[in-house]
Each structure stands twice: as structure tokens, then as C-alpha cells.
Amino acid sequence: MKAIFLDKDGTLVEDLPYNVEPRRMRLASGAGPALRLLARLDFRFFVVSNQSGVAEGRFAEGALHAVNDRLADLLFRENLTLDGFYYCPHHPRGTVAPYAIECQCRKPMPGLLLRAAAEHGIDLRASWMIGDILHDVEAGNRAGCRTVLLDNGNETEWRLGPRRVPTRMAPDLYAAAVLIASHHEQ
């Protein structure tokens, strides 16, 4: 199985920091057509998201169940299936003791992608990670995926390094899908 791993905020859905209110979640512009194009190429869809708001005490981990349900519903309305929602509730500078830790699941580490791959039999070399910051790119590269950076203004640090170079760059999710589709056809 091959997968498209999607960052949540600023990639799949409009960027509203620390939002866990399902009614405020909207697909990013062009996300439905983009994912339908990739679904025709037999890609499966997995959201991989840092959710440090749990570690910072902004919301309880249980609030992410409604986020998962809303993401699945948004894709269902586009005749698509969300195959998995993986999140990291940790942050080393968090204020909620059980979550204030260093971990392997917080992007740029690849833990979320590796866990999804193990649980779903995903071929990481045939898969892509799409995100709007270089932490997403690094996580995908560390996992062995190809990567697309959405150059939509959300990356502000631009700390480059060997694992932080994307396979491709695109202005939005639809352009990323077209790039992946053309790469797939080659």
C-alpha cells in the first residue's frame, strides 16, 4: 500500500492554531480535488499532526477524537476516506507532566509515519509526506518517503539541512497532487 501523509493545519485544513473545535475546521482550498486525483492513483490518506496543545494544557487529549471525526467527515463529503489520524500530544517544554517529554513521534522525528506504516502495511518508499513546514519534510525524509513542501507562507524558520530538503515544492495542495501524479506516471 502507498500513502499520502498529510500535515493537518495549513496543509489539509485551514490553519487555525490550536483549534480542536470541529465546526471551525475547513478543508484547505483545492484539497478535495487534490485528494480525489491522488485517490485515483490508489494512494491512501493519513493525517500526521503535532498537537502540542495537549502538552501545553490548552486542551485535553480527548478533544482530538472529535478532530479525527471531523477530518473523516470532511473527506467523506468529498467521496474520500481518511485511513488514519496520527498525532503527537507531546512537547518537551509542555506544562502537563505526562506529555512534557522528548519523543520519537513529534515531527521532525518520523515516529507517526513509522507507526502508521507498521499498522497499515505501507510502503514508505512509494509514499509521500505533504506539509507546510520543514519539520514535515524532515519527518517524511527520515521515514523514507518522498516529500512536498507547500510554500504557502507558514514556514518561518527556513532552517535547512540534509533531511530538510523536499523532493518537490508546491504553492498549494492541488499543485502538490499534480506534481505527485506526474511523478507517479513517470
Secondary structure, 3 states (H helix, E strand, C coil): CEEEEECCECCCECCCCCCCCHHHCCECCCHHHHHHHHHCCCEEEEEEEECCCCCCCCCCCCHHHHHHHHHHHHHHCCCCCEEEEEEECCCCCCCCHHHCCCCCCCCCCCHHHHHHHHHHCCCHHHCEEEECCHHHHHHHHHHCCEEEEECCCCCCCCCCCHHHCCCEEECCHHHHHHHHHHHHHC
